[in-house]
């Protein structure tokens, strides 16, 4: 090989190494940008979840709600017994009026 061929071979190698290094740098920077974007999205999701959790009822409120529902159920059962009794009385009155000559 002549010295000129050696220099051109060396120059092509250096050029390929520089191109390779630039490619790797661009890939790393691209991955970091995606990671930064993902971190930002996760932080936004955490902020939204924190805001939603602040508005959720705690254990005391849920216990109070459960006891209120139990009281309403008991009242509804009492009303049902009263209505069944009234229905029986109305049926007797209806039968009496239907049989009355």
C-alpha positions, 0 to 999 in steps of 0.5 A: 500500500502506498502512503496515500492509500493508507491515509485514505483508509485511515480517514474512512475508518475515522469517518465511520467511527465518528458517524457511529459515535454520533449515532450512539449519542443520538440514540442515548439522547432520544432514550433520555427524552422519552424517559423524561416524557414518561416521568413527566406523564407519571408525575401528572398521573400521580398528581391527578390521583392525589387530588382524587384521593383527597376527595374520597370519603374516609373510613368514618364517613363510610361507617356513618353511611353504612349505619344510615343505610341500615336505618333506612332499611329498618324503616322500609321493613317497618313500612312494609309490615304496615302496608301488608297489614293495611292490604289485609284490612282492605281485602277484608273490607272489599270482600265484605262489600262484594258479599253485601246484599 
